[in-house]
Amino acid sequence: MYKKEVGERSPLRVFERSIHGGLGPGNLGVVLSRAGGGKTGLLVSVAIDDCLRGRKVLHVSTQDSAQKVREFYAEVFHDLAEATEMPERLINQHLMELNRRIHTFASGTFATEKLEVALGYMRDHADFPPSVIILDGFPDWGRARDQDLKWVKDAAVRYDCEIWLLGTLHREGQEQDARGVPLEIARFDSQLSVIVRLDQQSDHVRLRLLKDHENQDLADLRLELDPSTFLVRWQ
C-alpha cells in the first residue's frame, strides 16, 4: 500500500534518480551537516522509506541508546504518516519495524570486529542480510585511518549492501575543498561514491549533491529537509 499510494510520489524517488538509481550495493555514501543539522534525520527518513519498500536496514549507533534511536524512527514515521495521509498506518509501521534492526554500542566500546560478528550472525543465523547500513558515529573522520575506511568499503562489498556514513561540518576552522567537503573526509574520496551536503537556510535545510559516483554533471536536487519533521520535500 505504501509503495503504490505514497512511495511512488515521495521526493526520495527524485533523490534516487539524481544519484542514478541510488547509492547501490558495495558503495559508501556520506551525508554532511553541522551538528544538529539533520544528517541523522535525513538518513532515518531514507531508512524508513527503504523499510516500507521491503529492503532490510541496519542502523548502527556508537552514541545513542537503542531506545533513543527507536523513538527517533517512531517520530519520523508518525510525521511521514501524517504528512502523506498514509493508509494502513499500523501495517506499515509493523513493516518498518520488521525490516529494521538497531545495533548500538556504549560510548567507547565500538570495534569493527564486534560489528563484523553482528553482521555475520544476522546474515547466517537471523535471516537478516541488510541491504542498507547506516553507520552513525564511525569513523571519527579527524582520527580515521586508511584501514578504517577500507574495512567499511570491504564490508559493503562483502555483505552486498550500501553503507551511509555521517560527517560534521564546523562553523569555523575547518578546511574544505572546492566542493565544500571537509579535507579530513575528502582525503578518502576514492572510497566514497556519493556525498550529500545539508546547508541550513532560514526556515529549511537545502540538500546539495557534491559527488555522484563518477558523474561529473551533478544534479540540482531542488529538495529540502524540513528541520521540524526531518522529511524531505520539494524545494
C-alpha positions in Angstrom: 0.0 0.0 0.0 2.8 2.4 0.9 4.7 1.8 -2.4 1.6 2.3 -4.6 -0.1 5.2 -2.9 2.7 7.1 -1.1 6.2 5.8 -2.0 6.0 6.5 -5.8 5.2 10.2 -5.1 7.9 10.6 -2.5 10.6 13.2 -3.1 13.1 10.5 -2.2 12.4 9.0 -5.7 13.9 12.2 -7.1 16.8 11.8 -4.8 17.4 8.3 -6.0 17.2 9.3 -9.7 19.5 12.2 -9.1 22.2 9.7 -8.0 21.4 7.4 -10.8 19.3 4.9 -9.1 20.6 5.2 -5.5 23.8 4.6 -3.7 24.0 0.9 -4.7 25.4 -2.3 -3.2 29.1 -2.2 -2.4 29.2 1.6 -2.2 29.7 4.2 0.6 27.8 7.5 0.9 28.3 10.4 3.3 25.8 13.0 4.5 27.4 16.2 5.8 25.8 18.8 8.0 26.6 20.9 11.1 25.9 19.3 14.5 22.1 19.1 14.8 21.7 20.0 11.1 19.6 17.0 10.1 22.1 14.4 8.8 20.7 11.6 11.0 17.2 12.7 10.4 17.7 12.6 6.6 19.1 9.1 6.8 16.3 7.9 9.1 13.8 9.2 6.5 15.7 7.3 3.8 15.8 4.2 6.0 12.1 4.3 6.7 11.4 4.6 3.0 13.6 1.6 2.3 12.0 -0.5 5.0 8.5 0.3 3.7 9.6 -0.9 0.2 10.8 -4.2 1.6 14.5 -3.5 2.0 16.3 -4.6 5.2 18.0 -1.8 7.1 20.6 -2.0 9.9 21.0 1.2 11.9 24.3 1.2 13.9 24.9 3.9 16.5 28.0 4.3 18.6 26.5 7.2 20.5 22.8 6.8 21.3 20.9 4.0 23.0 18.7 1.6 21.1 15.6 3.2 22.8 16.6 6.7 21.7 17.1 5.5 18.1 13.8 3.6 18.1 12.0 6.7 19.4 13.5 8.8 16.6 12.3 6.4 14.0 8.8 6.4 15.6 8.7 10.2 15.5 9.7 10.5 11.8 7.4 7.7 10.9 4.5 9.5 12.6 5.3 12.7 10.8 5.5 10.9 7.4 2.2 9.2 8.0 0.5 12.5 8.9 2.0 14.4 6.0 1.1 11.8 3.4 -2.2 10.7 5.0 -0.7 7.2 4.9 -3.3 4.4 4.7 -3.0 1.3 6.9 -0.5 3.0 9.2 -0.3 0.2 11.7 0.5 -2.3 9.0 3.2 0.0 7.6 4.6 0.7 11.0 4.9 -3.1 11.6 6.6 -3.4 8.2 9.1 -0.8 9.1 9.9 -2.5 12.4 10.1 -5.9 10.7 12.7 -4.7 8.1 14.8 -2.6 10.6 17.4 -3.7 13.1 19.1 -1.3 15.6 22.6 -2.2 16.9 24.2 0.2 19.4 27.5 0.4 21.2 28.0 2.0 24.6 30.4 5.0 24.4 33.9 3.9 23.6 33.1 0.2 23.0 32.7 0.2 19.2 35.1 -2.0 17.3 34.9 -3.2 13.7 35.5 -6.8 14.9 32.3 -6.6 17.0 30.3 -5.2 14.1 31.7 -7.9 11.9 30.4 -10.6 14.3 27.0 -9.0 14.5 26.7 -8.7 10.7 27.8 -12.4 10.2 25.2 -13.5 12.8 22.4 -11.5 11.2 23.2 -12.9 7.8 23.9 -16.5 8.7 21.5 -17.2 11.7 18.9 -14.4 11.8 17.8 -14.3 8.2 18.5 -10.6 8.1 21.1 -9.7 5.4 20.8 -5.9 5.4 20.6 -4.0 2.1 21.4 -0.8 3.8 23.6 0.0 6.8 23.6 3.4 8.5 26.8 3.8 10.5 26.3 6.7 12.9 29.5 7.6 14.8 32.1 5.7 12.9 34.6 6.6 11.6 35.8 9.6 13.6 36.9 11.5 10.5 39.5 13.6 12.3 41.3 10.4 13.5 40.2 8.0 10.7 42.9 5.7 9.3 43.1 4.2 5.9 42.3 0.8 7.3 39.1 2.1 8.9 37.6 3.2 5.5 39.0 0.1 3.9 37.1 -2.1 6.4 33.8 -0.2 5.7 34.3 -0.4 2.0 35.2 -4.1 2.1 32.1 -4.7 4.4 29.8 -3.0 1.8 31.2 -5.3 -0.9 31.3 -8.4 1.3 27.8 -8.1 2.5 26.5 -6.7 -0.8 24.9 -3.7 0.8 25.2 0.1 0.7 26.6 1.9 3.7 25.8 5.5 4.7 28.2 7.5 6.9 27.8 10.8 8.6 30.2 13.8 8.7 30.0 17.0 10.7 30.6 20.5 9.3 32.1 23.0 11.7 31.3 26.8 11.7 34.9 27.9 11.9 38.4 26.5 11.4 37.5 23.6 9.2 39.4 23.4 5.9 37.2 22.3 3.0 37.9 21.5 -0.7 36.4 23.4 -3.6 33.2 21.3 -3.4 32.7 22.1 0.3 33.8 18.7 1.6 36.0 18.8 4.8 39.5 17.8 4.0 39.5 15.1 6.6 36.7 13.4 4.6 37.9 14.4 1.1 41.1 12.5 1.6 39.1 9.3 1.4 37.3 10.4 -1.8 38.4 7.3 -3.7 36.4 5.2 -1.3 33.2 7.3 -1.4 30.6 7.1 -4.1 28.1 9.7 -3.0 28.4 12.9 -0.9 25.4 15.0 0.1 25.7 18.2 2.0 22.9 19.8 4.1 23.0 23.6 4.2 20.9 25.4 6.7 18.7 28.2 5.3 16.3 30.5 7.1 13.5 28.0 7.5 14.7 24.8 5.9 17.7 22.7 5.1 18.8 22.5 1.5 20.1 19.2 0.0 23.2 19.7 -2.2 24.8 16.9 -4.1 28.7 17.1 -4.0 29.5 13.8 -5.5 27.5 11.3 -7.6 29.6 8.2 -8.3 31.8 9.0 -11.3 29.3 11.5 -12.9 30.7 15.0 -13.4 27.4 16.7 -14.2 25.8 16.9 -10.7 22.1 17.2 -10.5 20.5 20.2 -8.8 18.4 18.3 -6.3 15.9 21.1 -5.6 15.0 19.2 -2.5 15.0 20.4 1.1 14.7 18.9 4.6 12.0 20.1 6.9 14.0 20.7 10.2 11.0 20.1 12.3 10.0 16.7 10.9 13.1 15.6 9.0 11.0 14.8 6.0 12.3 15.5 2.5 10.1 17.8 0.5 10.1 19.7 -2.8 12.0 23.0 -2.7 
